[in-house]
Amino acid sequence: MTVVAESSELTVTFDTPVSPARAAETNAVLQQSLEKPAAVAEGQDPGPTYPVVRCSDGKRTFTDRNGTFNVRYNCGYNNVNWGYNVSPAVVAIAVSNMQETGVPWYKGSQFLGKNSPHNVPVDYFLHGTQGGVNSADLLHWYDTMTFRVNAGGNPGTANLNVGGSFVVYR
């Protein structure tokens, strides 16, 4: 079963087959909609566009069904401070710690570095700082979290893949 959201994808592989009714019920719970992005008007070019994060913005927040990403461009130190929380709906089915791979960062196609991996509870606030960032840089990030779940009495393994891109400006 896969729940695709704006900037993430949650895939749950159950240990044993589940009935179509149980799969639909579990999928419905995980698909609970947050505010959906506005539709692009017909004939309007939708992209490529990237969210802009400015020094003056303070913390910017990006949320989809599977979690929330926060970022702040710290101009004085040429870095971004970031954080990620798994959504309450996903936390509710988790029954183990998550193995998080650590966030690799890219400036365009240039690798900037990778944050440390974690073995933490699924409701842990993942966070970090990435340096080497200058005004007008296009940044890309992604992460993978793996953990055990019990969805409606059905045990399985979840893989949550998250990521995004944004541009920073002074």
ZAKE-666722 format. One record per atom (N, C-alpha, C): residue in one letter; x, y, z. Coordinates in pm, whole numbers, plus 50000, padded with zeros to 5 digits. Each point is the difference from the previous one (the first is absolute). Layout:
ZAKE-666722
AXYZ
...
This chain:
ZAKE-666722
M500854988450000
M499155011650000
M500905012350000
T499695009849917
T500815012049990
T499125012450013
V500465009550081
V499345012950016
V500945010449943
V499615005749886
V500825010149934
V499475013750037
A500885008750045
A499655013650036
A500855009549917
E499845012850024
E500685010049918
E501524998349996
S500624997650115
S501464999050002
S500504987650075
S499134989750007
S500414987850067
S499194988149950
E500514988350035
E499304987649963
E500204990050113
L498894994850052
L500044989950106
L499564986849940
T500864989950008
T499684986749951
T499984990550118
V498894992850017
V499884990250107
V499904986249936
T500904991150041
T499984986249955
T499594991550120
F498824993949992
F499504992050111
F500704986450002
D500164994650120
D500664987150017
D499204988749936
T498695000950006
T499114990049939
T498955007449919
P499404993449902
P498995006849917
P498845005350086
V499485011549960
V498845005850067
V498835000149902
S498814999850056
S498815000249914
S499905013549929
P499365000249883
P499815012849930
P499275010250087
A499034995550080
A499265009250087
A500925006150104
R500864991750062
R500935005050102
R501025009549936
A500484996749882
A500965008749931
A499355013549968
A498754999849954
A499295012549967
A499785008450125
E499654993550111
E499775007050127
E501295006750048
T501094992649997
T501295005450044
T500445011249908
N499824998249871
N500385010349903
N499205012750024
A498714998750029
A499155011750024
A500495007950121
V500414993150106
V500505006950119
V501285007749965
L500904993749928
L501265006549967
L499855010949895
Q498954999549920
Q499795009949895
Q499255012350049
Q499695000450130
Q499275011650050
Q500665012749947
S499205008149937
S500535011349928
S500295012050088
L501175005649980
L500295013350051
L499635009649888
E500235012750019
E499685009649896
E500794996649875
K499294999149890
K500644996549873
K500545012649933
P501104998949922
P500525011749931
P499005004949895
A500055012849973
A499105005849901
A500304994149862
A498964998149923
A500164994749864
A500585010749909
V500734995749900
V500565009149901
V498915002849897
A499815012749969
A498975003849903
A500334994149863
E498954996749926
E500194994149867
E500815009549913
G500994994649931
G500865008049913
G501175006550071
Q500034999450132
Q501095006050076
Q501134989850013
D501225004549981
D501174991450015
D500264997850149
P499944987450049
P500144997550144
P501445000050050
G500975000949913
G501344999350057
G501075000449892
P501244997550032
P500404996050135
P500035012150094
T499384998550112
T500035010350102
T500414993350131
Y500695007450082
Y500434994850128
Y499585009950108
P499634995250116
P499725009250110
P501255008250030
V499785012350043
V501095009050036
V500035001350152
V501204998650055
V500215001850144
V500965011850015
R499525010650066
R500805012150020
R500445001150145
C501105007050020
C500495002450137
C498905006150086
S499265009249943
S498985007250076
S498764991750029
D499894988249937
D498814991650021
D499954993750138
G501144998650063
G500024991650120
G499844985649955
K499224992350072
K499804985849967
K498894998649896
R500294992949890
R498984996549901
R499584985650025
T498714997249983
T499444986850028
T499344994549875
F500294987349970
F499414992949886
F499434987050053
T498704997949983
T499324988550058
T499254992249894
D500074986850009
D499134991449920
D499434989250091
R499324990149946
R499324989850080
R500964992050090
N501234998649958
N500944991350070
N500905007150100
G500065013349996
G500865007050093
G500175014749970
T500855006550082
T500245014449989
T501495002849999
F500435007849901
F501395004449986
F500055014950033
N500945003950087
N500235014050034
N501415003749957
V500165012449952
V501345004549961
V500145014950026
R501225004150035
R500335014050021
R501345002649933
Y500075010849920
Y501275004049940
Y500685009650097
N501124995850054
N500765007950096
N501125007149924
C499675011749943
C500925007249912
C501335003350066
G499955003850127
G501225004150069
G501044989050007
Y499564987549990
Y500934988650010
Y500024991649873
N499325004649895
N499954992749871
N499604985450019
N498904998050075
N499524986350017
N498474999850006
V499454988049994
V498574998150023
V499854991050122
N499045003650085
N499614991750113
N498694993449960
W499904987050020
W498824992849952
W499494990550107
G498754995749983
G499404990150088
G498904992549927
Y499734987750044
Y498934992149940
Y499284992050108
N498665000349994
N499154991950088
N499134991049914
V499914987250035
V499084990849937
V498595003850047
S499004998849913
S498635004050033
S499414991450111
P499055005650077
P499344992350105
P499324987249948
A499435000449879
A499354988049945
A500994988849978
V501215003149957
V501024989949978
V500584995550134
V500255009550091
V500504996550134
V499044990350068
A498705001749978
A498984991950068
A500094985249964
I500574996549884
I500104985849963
I501404994450024
A500935008550040
A501394995550024
A500094992250130
V500794989249998
V500184991750120
V501484997450031
S500875007549935
S501434998550026
S500685013449981
N501285000550034
N500805011549963
N500145000549849
M500405011649950
M500285001049856
M501515000649978
Q500394993849891
Q501375000949952
Q499985010949892
E500655011150028
E500035011349908
E501385000649939
T500085001849868
T501274998849928
T500935011950016
G499475011550041
G500795012450001
G499775007349869
V499835013150008
V499625007949883
V501225004049918
P500074995549874
P501025005549910
P499485013149939
W500875009749987
W499665013249945
W500785002549872
Y499335006449906
Y500635003749873
Y499705014649970
K501025006949946
K499845013649949
K500074998649850
G498825000649933
G499964996049859
G500354985349994
S501044996549926
S500444986049995
S501234997450087
Q500485010250072
Q501184998750086
Q499614994650137
F500624988950040
F499764994150131
F500595009150108
L499175003750099
L500465008650109
L500394992250124
G499374988750022
G500274992250120
G498774992250041
K500194991550100
K498914991650048
K499945001050152
N498805002250052
N499795000250145
N500074985850055
S500224998850128
S500144987050065
S498704992049997
P500104986849988
P498804991550009
P499554998950145
H498764995850019
H499424998750134
H499244986950014
N499964994850122
N499104989250041
N499245005850118
V498785005149971
V499245007750099
V498514996649991
P499215003850101
P498564998249989
P499455007449878
V498924995049943
V499435005749878
V499505014350023
D499645003550123
D499545013750025
D501145009650034
Y501244995649987
Y501185008550025
Y500065011349897
F500405011950043
F500195011549911
F501414999149942
L500094995049876
L501294999549932
L500415014449968
H501285003150013
H500445013749977
H501495000349970
G500425011049941
G501415001549970
G500305013449938
T501265001749963
T500495012249938
T500874995949882
Q499825007049888
Q500854997649884
Q500645013149958
G501345000049996
G500755011949963
G500325000349852
G500765010249961
G500425001549861
G498915005649911
V499095007750057
V498835004849928
V500115015149979
N499745004449878
N500075014249966
N498705004449934
S499775012950002
S498795005549939
S499894995749854
A498794996449958
A499644995549866
A500354985349974
D500454992750102
D500274985749983
D498694992149994
L499974990249911
L498904990449992
L500454987850078
L499274996850108
L500374988850087
L499024988449982
H500544987750004
H499214987749992
H500354991350120
W499004993450056
W500224991150114
W499064988049988
Y500374989250064
Y499104988450009
Y500404991650120
D499094991550042
D500274991450114
D499104987749991
T500424989350064
T499214987750007
T499944995450145
M498794996750044
M499784995050135
M499304986449989
T500504990150072
T499424986649999
T499624996250142
F498804994450015
F499534996250133
F498894989649988
R499764993050108
R498934990050007
R498695006950031
V498924994549945
V498675005650022
V499024988950036
N498895004150057
N498854991350019
N498805008249958
A499474997049885
A498895007549943
A498764991350001
G499085003150090
G498774992350009
G500224985550037
G501004997350083
G500304986350040
G500904992649904
N500485006949897
N500874993949900
N501425005450014
P500954991650044
P501385004750014
P500685000749864
G500965009349993
G500765001449876
G501155009650018
T500645003349889
T501145009149999
T499665012049913
A500275011950051
A499755012449926
A501325006249958
N500025005149878
N501115008049949
N499425013549962
L500475010550066
L499555013649972
L501125007449930
N499775003649875
N500965007549920
N499515014349991
V500835009550040
V499635014150000
V501095007949931
G499675011949953
G501005008449938
G499385012349939
G500865008749954
G499535012249937
G501135008549949
S499605011149941
S500955009749947
S499485013950032
F500915009450018
F499625013850023
F501215008949968
V499725013049980
V501045009849971
V500105009350120
V501235003550037
V500205009350110
V500435013749945
Y499495010650065
Y500385013849966
Y500165008150126
R500925009549994
R500205009450113
R498795008350024
